[in-house]
């Protein structure tokens, strides 16, 4: 059981369902764990997405590849993601 609230992509409805579909297309058919968390509260979802893009997706990220993997592992574990 997850200790952090998340959006389950298959059960999302309304605007969240549209955002899940958009994000899945953007990220190659999968919804990153941080986005599952951010979609719970849409007021913080957009800024959280911007931080995610800044830290993880830009070419000259301030985090090393190892640091990005460590963050992803922790988030995935906290939301009860796949091992």
ZAVEX-234581 format. One line per field, with one value per residue (C-alpha): residue in three letters; residue number from 1; x negated, y negated, z negated. Coordinates in nm, 2 decimals. Layout:
# residues N
r	(ALA,...)
k	(NUM,...)
c1	(X,...)
c2	(Y,...)
c3	(Z,...)
//
This chain:
# residues 83
r	(UNK,UNK,UNK,UNK,UNK,UNK,UNK,UNK,UNK,UNK,UNK,UNK,UNK,UNK,UNK,UNK,UNK,UNK,UNK,UNK,UNK,UNK,UNK,UNK,UNK,UNK,UNK,UNK,UNK,UNK,UNK,UNK,UNK,UNK,UNK,UNK,UNK,UNK,UNK,UNK,UNK,UNK,UNK,UNK,UNK,UNK,UNK,UNK,UNK,UNK,UNK,UNK,UNK,UNK,UNK,UNK,UNK,UNK,UNK,UNK,UNK,UNK,UNK,UNK,UNK,UNK,UNK,UNK,UNK,UNK,UNK,UNK,UNK,UNK,UNK,UNK,UNK,UNK,UNK,UNK,UNK,UNK,UNK)
k	(1,2,3,4,5,6,7,8,9,10,11,12,13,14,15,16,17,18,19,20,21,22,23,24,25,26,27,28,29,30,31,32,33,34,35,36,37,38,39,40,41,42,43,44,45,46,47,48,49,50,51,52,53,54,55,56,57,58,59,60,61,62,63,64,65,66,67,68,69,70,71,72,73,74,75,76,77,78,79,80,81,82,83)
c1	(0.00,-0.13,-0.19,-0.15,0.17,0.15,0.37,0.43,0.42,0.69,0.94,0.88,1.18,1.25,0.96,0.72,0.80,0.72,0.39,0.30,0.35,0.14,-0.14,-0.15,-0.19,-0.46,-0.66,-0.63,-0.33,-0.41,-0.32,-0.62,-0.56,-0.62,-0.34,-0.11,-0.17,-0.14,0.20,0.36,0.37,0.37,0.27,-0.07,-0.08,-0.21,-0.49,-0.59,-0.60,-0.82,-1.06,-1.07,-1.15,-1.42,-1.59,-1.54,-1.47,-1.69,-2.02,-2.24,-2.05,-2.21,-2.17,-2.39,-2.24,-2.29,-2.12,-1.82,-1.80,-1.81,-1.53,-1.32,-1.38,-1.27,-0.96,-0.87,-0.91,-0.70,-0.41,-0.41,-0.54,-0.68,-1.02)
c2	(0.00,-0.34,-0.60,-0.88,-0.95,-0.88,-0.89,-0.54,-0.60,-0.34,-0.49,-0.86,-1.07,-1.41,-1.64,-1.41,-1.14,-1.38,-1.47,-1.11,-1.04,-1.35,-1.26,-0.89,-1.01,-1.25,-1.00,-0.71,-0.52,-0.53,-0.77,-0.86,-0.81,-1.17,-1.26,-1.01,-1.20,-1.55,-1.47,-1.43,-1.80,-1.99,-2.32,-2.18,-1.94,-2.19,-2.34,-1.99,-1.89,-2.19,-2.09,-1.73,-1.85,-2.08,-1.81,-1.50,-1.57,-1.86,-1.79,-1.96,-1.85,-1.96,-1.60,-1.32,-1.01,-0.82,-1.09,-1.09,-0.71,-0.74,-0.99,-0.77,-0.46,-0.64,-0.79,-0.45,-0.28,-0.53,-0.51,-0.13,-0.10,0.21,0.33)
c3	(0.00,0.10,-0.17,0.08,0.27,0.64,0.94,1.09,1.46,1.54,1.30,1.37,1.48,1.62,1.68,1.50,1.76,2.04,1.87,1.81,2.18,2.28,2.04,2.15,2.51,2.41,2.21,2.45,2.32,1.95,1.67,1.45,1.08,1.00,1.24,1.07,0.75,0.91,1.07,0.73,0.67,1.00,0.83,0.77,1.06,1.32,1.10,1.01,1.37,1.45,1.17,1.30,1.65,1.52,1.30,1.51,1.88,1.99,2.16,1.90,1.59,1.26,1.14,1.25,1.40,1.08,0.88,1.12,1.08,0.70,0.70,0.93,0.72,0.40,0.56,0.72,0.38,0.20,0.43,0.44,0.80,0.97,0.84)
//
